[in-house]
Amino acid sequence: MPNNRLPHLTSDDWTLINSKARRCVFKAGEEIIHQGSFGDRIYIVRKGEACVQLGITSHHTVLATLGPDDICGDMAFLEKGRATAAVIAKDAEVEADEITADDLREIFEAFPRLASRFYMSLAVVLARRLRDTSRELGRVLEISRPRS
């Protein structure tokens, strides 16, 4: 399971973030994030598991499984763009905290050091994802390479 947690945040940081968060409950198969939706919020999974899926035509590819304390929606948030994948509730009930980009930016303006720790944490998460993806791609290419 990927480690998409925000490692540099303090307990005080979490208190501030949680004060703006809204708890959402999703049932199995429900979209937490719709592929192509505008990235105006992030989610932090609190209970259950969700799948990150890439939908291409009628086929869906599971890219990752998220569990408690994992973050999603962060790439679209960072780019102020659209979600490149969907996040789908996997368990019968998945709880996630939703925080809007506006609320996060408001907190960051008031607490610049929190912003620094938040973005440093996101950098670590994205670096881990890239490393894991590179490792998986290398494995797939090795498997698919014809043997001489």
C-alpha atoms as one frame of an Amber mdcrd trajectory, in Angstrom:
protein
   0.000   0.000   0.000   1.413   3.412  -0.878   2.509   5.787   1.826   0.613
   8.936   0.859   0.652  10.466   4.311   1.843  13.998   5.037   4.945  13.305
   7.131   6.074  16.824   8.079   2.837  18.101   9.623   2.699  18.644  13.375
  -0.242  17.889  15.656  -0.984  21.650  15.711  -1.001  21.670  11.898  -3.515
  18.833  11.906  -5.697  20.692  14.400  -5.852  23.664  12.025  -6.503  21.523
   8.953  -9.120  19.421  10.733 -10.933  22.586  11.833 -11.703  23.265   8.155
 -12.342  19.647   7.144 -15.746  18.160   6.420 -16.206  14.423   7.023 -17.731
  12.608   4.040 -18.912   9.006   3.836 -18.791   7.041   0.587 -20.252   3.616
  -0.140 -18.429   0.940  -2.161 -18.235   1.967  -5.806 -18.960   5.661  -5.181
 -16.571   8.221  -6.599 -14.658  10.286  -4.094 -12.956  12.108  -6.960 -14.240
  12.050 -10.528 -11.579  11.791 -13.227 -11.519  15.126 -15.042 -13.102  17.109
 -12.202 -11.573  20.434 -11.217  -9.078  20.108  -8.348 -10.648  22.465  -5.853
 -10.353  20.126  -2.853  -8.267  17.376  -1.343  -9.369  14.336   0.621  -7.705
  12.499   3.452  -8.939   8.941   3.880  -9.800   8.303   7.525 -11.480   4.885
   7.411 -11.592   2.151   4.798  -9.871   1.781   1.456 -10.263   3.479  -1.911
  -8.796   2.742  -5.344  -7.134   5.229  -7.644  -8.351   4.299 -11.124  -7.455
   5.527 -14.556 -10.372   5.224 -16.957  -9.544   4.834 -20.608 -12.644   4.229
 -22.708 -14.467   1.299 -21.106 -11.390  -0.089 -19.313 -10.287   0.975 -15.828
  -6.812   0.417 -14.484  -6.207   0.460 -10.735  -3.100   2.535 -10.081  -3.054
   2.401  -6.275  -5.020   1.543  -3.175  -5.398   4.198  -0.482  -6.024   3.609
   3.207  -6.321   5.616   6.424  -4.332   8.883   6.456  -3.602   8.729   2.709
  -4.224  11.920   0.729  -5.802  12.208  -2.707  -6.722  15.061  -5.004  -3.376
  16.670  -4.287  -2.021  16.718  -7.851  -5.029  18.596  -9.242  -4.899  20.864
  -6.168  -1.233  21.689  -6.812  -1.752  22.323 -10.512  -5.084  24.088 -10.047
  -6.192  21.712 -12.768  -8.269  18.619 -13.349  -8.016  15.207 -11.712  -6.087
  12.789 -13.919  -7.627   9.733 -12.249 -10.730   8.769 -10.299 -10.740   7.722
  -6.662 -13.398   5.109  -5.910 -14.526   3.817  -2.504 -13.461   0.178  -2.226
 -14.918  -0.787   1.157 -18.583  -0.840   2.126 -18.011   2.465   3.907 -15.118
   4.852   3.345 -14.760   7.984   5.456 -12.673  10.858   4.147 -12.073  14.415
   5.278 -12.689  16.929   2.509 -10.802  20.224   2.606 -11.381  22.865  -0.045
  -8.464  24.554  -1.750  -9.783  27.937  -0.620  -9.828  26.836   3.029  -6.320
  25.393   2.750  -4.961  28.541   1.142  -6.630  30.652   3.839  -4.874  28.611
   6.532  -1.577  28.863   4.635  -1.799  32.656   4.457  -2.350  32.848   8.203
   0.293  30.194   9.012   3.108  30.278   6.411   5.202  27.679   8.247   2.306
  25.239   8.042   2.217  25.902   4.283   5.925  25.113   4.088   5.492  21.822
   5.981   2.391  20.933   3.924   4.111  21.457   0.570   7.266  19.682   1.772
   5.048  16.751   2.779   3.365  16.741  -0.640   6.796  16.714  -2.288   7.698
  13.599  -0.288   4.380  11.921  -1.219   4.842  12.715  -4.919   8.463  11.521
  -4.880   7.368   8.208  -3.315   4.630   7.811  -5.928   7.067   8.505  -8.754
   9.593   6.023  -7.344   6.888   3.350  -6.927   5.558   3.981 -10.442   9.056
   3.816 -11.922   9.744   0.560 -10.085   6.432  -0.940 -11.318   7.047   0.243
 -14.879  10.509  -1.339 -14.807   8.998  -4.605 -13.549   6.340  -4.599 -16.282
   8.903  -3.851 -18.982  11.173  -6.610 -17.708   8.290  -9.115 -17.764   7.216
  -8.105 -21.267  10.723  -8.129 -22.754  11.249 -11.145 -25.057  13.849 -13.594
 -23.817  16.676 -14.466 -26.210
